[in-house]
Amino acid sequence: MVLDSTRLSVLLRETVFGEAVSAMLTVGLGLCAHSLSAFRLTLGSDTSTDVMLPLPMRDGWGR
């Protein structure tokens, strides 16, 4: 999984009558399948850090 974030060049509104705010688009790409695995649209500045952990192996799966 490769994550990439970029600031969008458009402004979005949080609500119908709210102020326009900038947004960040974060995309998760699968390296093996060459597919879009996830995306996230974050309003405002993206200063937080997200941590993702894989699920544990299921019983009965080989190495």
DSSP file (Angstrom, degrees, kcal/mol; ACC not computed):
  #  RESIDUE AA STRUCTURE BP1 BP2  ACC     N-H-->O    O-->H-N    N-H-->O    O-->H-N    TCO  KAPPA ALPHA  PHI   PSI    X-CA   Y-CA   Z-CA
    1    1 A M              0   0    0      0, 0.0     2,-0.5     0, 0.0    29,-0.2   0.000 360.0 360.0 360.0 129.5    0.0    0.0    0.0
    2    2 A V  E     -A   29   0A   0     27,-2.6    27,-2.9     2,-0.0     2,-0.4  -0.977 360.0-155.5-117.7 130.4    1.3    3.4   -1.0
    3    3 A L  E     +A   28   0A   0     -2,-0.5     2,-0.4    25,-0.2    25,-0.2  -0.875  12.8 178.7-107.4 138.3   -0.3    6.6    0.4
    4    4 A D  E     -A   27   0A   0     23,-2.1    23,-2.8    -2,-0.4     2,-0.4  -0.997   7.7-164.4-139.5 133.8   -0.1    9.9   -1.3
    5    5 A S  E     +A   26   0A   0     -2,-0.4     2,-0.3    21,-0.2    21,-0.2  -0.940  10.8 172.8-119.2 140.9   -1.6   13.2   -0.2
    6    6 A T  E     -A   25   0A   0     19,-2.0    19,-3.0    -2,-0.4     2,-0.4  -0.997  33.7-115.8-145.0 145.1   -2.1   16.3   -2.3
    7    7 A R  E     -A   24   0A   0     -2,-0.3    17,-0.2    17,-0.2     2,-0.1  -0.663  35.7-125.0 -79.4 130.5   -3.9   19.6   -1.8
    8    8 A L        -     0   0    0     15,-2.5    15,-0.4    -2,-0.4    -1,-0.1  -0.469   7.1-134.5 -74.8 148.2   -6.8   20.1   -4.2
    9    9 A S  S    S+     0   0    0     -2,-0.1     2,-0.3    13,-0.1    -1,-0.1   0.184  83.0  72.7 -90.5  18.3   -6.8   23.2   -6.3
   10   10 A V  S    S-     0   0    0     13,-0.1    13,-0.5    11,-0.0     2,-0.4  -0.871  77.6-124.4-124.8 160.8  -10.5   23.9   -5.5
   11   11 A L        -     0   0    0     -2,-0.3     2,-0.3    11,-0.1    11,-0.2  -0.857  24.1-159.9-105.0 143.5  -12.3   25.1   -2.4
   12   12 A L  E     -C   21   0B   0      9,-2.9     9,-3.6    -2,-0.4     2,-0.5  -0.811  14.6-125.6-118.5 159.2  -15.2   23.1   -0.8
   13   13 A R  E     -C   20   0B   0     -2,-0.3     7,-0.2     7,-0.2     6,-0.1  -0.906   4.6-152.5-106.1 133.3  -18.0   24.1    1.5
   14   14 A E  S    S+     0   0    0      5,-0.9     2,-0.3    -2,-0.5    -1,-0.1   0.894  85.8   8.2 -67.9 -40.3  -18.4   22.2    4.8
   15   15 A T  S >  S-     0   0    0      4,-0.2     3,-0.9    -3,-0.1    -1,-0.1  -0.807  92.1 -93.3-131.8 174.4  -22.1   23.0    4.8
   16   16 A V  T 3  S+     0   0    0     -2,-0.3    -1,-0.0     1,-0.3    -2,-0.0   0.898 126.6  25.3 -58.3 -42.9  -24.5   24.6    2.3
   17   17 A F  T 3  S+     0   0    0     -4,-0.0    -1,-0.3     2,-0.0     2,-0.0   0.208 102.2 112.9-108.0  14.9  -24.0   28.1    3.7
   18   18 A G  S <  S-     0   0    0     -3,-0.9     2,-0.1     1,-0.1     3,-0.0  -0.215  74.4 -83.8 -81.2 174.3  -20.6   27.6    5.3
   19   19 A E        -     0   0    0      1,-0.1    -5,-0.9    -6,-0.1     2,-0.3  -0.393  47.1-101.9 -74.6 154.5  -17.3   29.2    4.3
   20   20 A A  E     -C   13   0B   0     -7,-0.2     2,-0.3    -2,-0.1    -7,-0.2  -0.621  45.4-174.6 -76.3 134.4  -15.2   27.7    1.6
   21   21 A V  E     -C   12   0B   0     -9,-3.6    -9,-2.9    -2,-0.3     2,-0.1  -0.905  25.3-108.9-129.0 156.4  -12.2   25.7    2.9
   22   22 A S        -     0   0    0     -2,-0.3    22,-3.1   -11,-0.2     2,-0.3  -0.383  34.7-152.1 -78.0 164.2   -9.3   24.0    1.3
   23   23 A A  E     - B   0  43A   0    -13,-0.5   -15,-2.5   -15,-0.4     2,-0.4  -0.978   9.8-144.1-141.1 151.2   -9.1   20.2    1.1
   24   24 A M  E     -AB   7  42A   0     18,-2.8    18,-2.8    -2,-0.3     2,-0.6  -0.941  11.7-150.6-113.3 137.3   -6.5   17.4    1.0
   25   25 A L  E     -AB   6  41A   0    -19,-3.0   -19,-2.0    -2,-0.4     2,-0.5  -0.949  11.1-169.2-108.5 121.8   -7.0   14.3   -1.1
   26   26 A T  E     -AB   5  40A   0     14,-2.8    14,-2.4    -2,-0.6     2,-0.4  -0.948   5.8-168.7-111.5 128.6   -5.3   11.2    0.3
   27   27 A V  E     -AB   4  39A   0    -23,-2.8   -23,-2.1    -2,-0.5     2,-0.5  -0.946  11.8-154.0-121.4 136.2   -5.2    8.1   -2.0
   28   28 A G  E     -AB   3  38A   0     10,-3.4     9,-2.5    -2,-0.4    10,-1.6  -0.951  15.5-168.8-109.7 119.8   -4.1    4.6   -1.1
   29   29 A L  E     -AB   2  36A   0    -27,-2.9   -27,-2.6    -2,-0.5     2,-0.5  -0.911  19.2-131.7-112.2 133.3   -2.8    2.5   -4.0
   30   30 A G  E  >> - B   0  35A   0      5,-3.0     4,-1.0    -2,-0.4     5,-0.7  -0.706  12.3-157.4 -81.3 125.1   -2.2   -1.2   -3.9
   31   31 A L  T  45S+     0   0    0     -2,-0.5    -1,-0.2     2,-0.2     0, 0.0   0.913  88.1  42.8 -70.0 -43.2    1.3   -2.1   -5.3
   32   32 A C  T  45S+     0   0    0      1,-0.2    -1,-0.2     2,-0.1    -2,-0.0   0.921 124.5  32.7 -72.3 -44.1    0.6   -5.7   -6.2
   33   33 A A  T  45S-     0   0    0      2,-0.1    -1,-0.2     0, 0.0    -2,-0.2   0.531  95.8-134.4 -91.9  -6.5   -2.8   -5.3   -7.8
   34   34 A H  T  <5 +     0   0    0     -4,-1.0     2,-0.3     1,-0.2    -3,-0.2   0.932  61.2 133.0  51.8  49.4   -2.2   -1.8   -9.2
   35   35 A S  E   < -B   30   0A   0     -5,-0.7    -5,-3.0     0, 0.0     2,-0.8  -0.892  68.8-104.3-130.9 158.3   -5.6   -0.7   -7.8
   36   36 A L  E     +B   29   0A   0     -2,-0.3    -7,-0.2    -7,-0.2     3,-0.1  -0.740  39.3 173.8 -80.2 112.0   -7.1    2.1   -5.9
   37   37 A S  E     -     0   0A   0     -9,-2.5     2,-0.3    -2,-0.8    -8,-0.2   0.792  58.9  -7.4 -92.8 -31.8   -7.6    0.7   -2.4
   38   38 A A  E     -B   28   0A   0    -10,-1.6   -10,-3.4     2,-0.0     2,-0.3  -0.992  52.3-168.4-160.4 155.9   -8.8    3.7   -0.5
   39   39 A F  E     -B   27   0A   0     -2,-0.3     2,-0.4   -12,-0.2   -12,-0.2  -0.986   4.6-168.1-147.6 155.1   -9.3    7.5   -0.6
   40   40 A R  E     -B   26   0A   0    -14,-2.4   -14,-2.8    -2,-0.3     2,-0.6  -0.992  11.3-153.1-146.3 133.0  -10.0   10.2    1.9
   41   41 A L  E     -B   25   0A   0     -2,-0.4     2,-0.5   -16,-0.2   -16,-0.2  -0.945  17.2-168.8-107.9 117.9  -11.0   13.8    1.5
   42   42 A T  E     -B   24   0A   0    -18,-2.8   -18,-2.8    -2,-0.6     2,-0.2  -0.934  12.4-142.2-113.4 121.6   -9.9   15.9    4.5
   43   43 A L  E     +B   23   0A   0     -2,-0.5   -20,-0.2   -20,-0.2     2,-0.1  -0.571  68.4   5.1 -80.5 145.0  -11.3   19.4    4.9
   44   44 A G  S    S-     0   0    0    -22,-3.1     2,-0.2    -2,-0.2   -20,-0.1  -0.387 118.1 -16.2  80.1-161.9   -8.9   22.1    6.2
   45   45 A S        -     0   0    0     -2,-0.1     2,-1.0   -22,-0.1     3,-0.2  -0.534  58.2-138.2 -80.3 144.2   -5.2   21.4    6.8
   46   46 A D        +     0   0    0     -2,-0.2    -1,-0.1     1,-0.2    -2,-0.1  -0.736  50.6 137.3-102.8  83.7   -4.0   17.8    7.0
   47   47 A T        +     0   0    0     -2,-1.0    -1,-0.2     2,-0.1     2,-0.1   0.417  41.6 100.3-107.3  -0.5   -1.6   17.9    9.9
   48   48 A S        -     0   0    0     -3,-0.2     2,-0.5     1,-0.0    -2,-0.0  -0.412  66.3-132.4 -83.6 162.8   -2.7   14.7   11.6
   49   49 A T        -     0   0    0     -2,-0.1     2,-0.4     2,-0.0    -2,-0.1  -0.971  15.7-157.2-117.1 125.6   -1.0   11.3   11.3
   50   50 A D        -     0   0    0     -2,-0.5     2,-0.5     2,-0.0     0, 0.0  -0.831   2.3-158.4-102.1 140.4   -2.9    8.2   10.5
   51   51 A V        -     0   0    0     -2,-0.4     2,-0.4     2,-0.0    -2,-0.0  -0.977   6.6-168.8-119.0 127.4   -1.6    4.8   11.4
   52   52 A M        -     0   0    0     -2,-0.5    -2,-0.0     0, 0.0     0, 0.0  -0.955   0.9-167.9-117.3 134.6   -2.9    1.7    9.6
   53   53 A L        -     0   0    0     -2,-0.4     2,-0.1     3,-0.0    -2,-0.0  -0.948  23.4-117.5-119.8 140.3   -2.2   -1.8   10.8
   54   54 A P        -     0   0    0      0, 0.0     3,-0.1     0, 0.0     0, 0.0  -0.392  37.1-102.3 -70.6 154.0   -2.8   -5.0    8.8
   55   55 A L        -     0   0    0      1,-0.1     3,-0.1    -2,-0.1     2,-0.0  -0.431  44.9 -97.8 -70.5 151.2   -5.3   -7.5   10.2
   56   56 A P        -     0   0    0      0, 0.0    -1,-0.1     0, 0.0     2,-0.0  -0.313  47.2 -90.0 -68.0 155.9   -3.8  -10.6   11.9
   57   57 A M        -     0   0    0      1,-0.1     2,-0.1    -3,-0.1     3,-0.1  -0.356  45.3-115.8 -63.6 143.2   -3.5  -13.8    9.9
   58   58 A R    >   -     0   0    0      1,-0.1     3,-1.7    -3,-0.1    -1,-0.1  -0.475  36.2 -91.2 -79.2 152.6   -6.5  -16.1   10.2
   59   59 A D  T 3  S+     0   0    0      1,-0.2    -1,-0.1    -2,-0.1     3,-0.1  -0.394 112.5  28.2 -61.3 137.3   -6.2  -19.5   11.8
   60   60 A G  T 3  S+     0   0    0      1,-0.3     2,-0.3    -2,-0.1    -1,-0.2   0.283  86.5 126.4  94.7 -10.6   -5.3  -22.2    9.2
   61   61 A W    <   -     0   0    0     -3,-1.7    -1,-0.3     1,-0.1    -4,-0.0  -0.639  55.4-131.5 -81.1 138.1   -3.5  -19.9    6.8
   62   62 A G              0   0    0     -2,-0.3    -1,-0.1     1,-0.1     0, 0.0  -0.158 360.0 360.0 -77.5 178.4   -0.1  -21.1    5.8
   63   63 A R              0   0    0     -2,-0.0    -1,-0.1     0, 0.0    -2,-0.0   0.491 360.0 360.0 -70.9 360.0    3.1  -19.0    5.8
